[in-house]
């Protein structure tokens, strides 16, 4: 499962720099830089809430779901016969 990152797009539409974004949002410059360059692997709910409030959008507008290659689900069938005995 993967998610896109629209932070740079939203900042570009506003013609806003990372520095301005950091100052106006109260989010550290390092975090803003990493978000802009899509270097983040995870974010907290607190940060997500702050981003949504700042951009006035819903979470999926910031980080849309991007389906990845489908992974094959393997389900093992139960073996017939007696379960192996445990030896002490």
Buried (B, 14 or more C-beta within 10 A) or exposed (E): EEEEBBBEEBBEEEEEEBEEBBEEBEBEEEBBBBBBEEEBEEBEEEBEEBBBEBBEEEBEBBBEEEEEEEEEEEEEEEEEEEEEEEEE
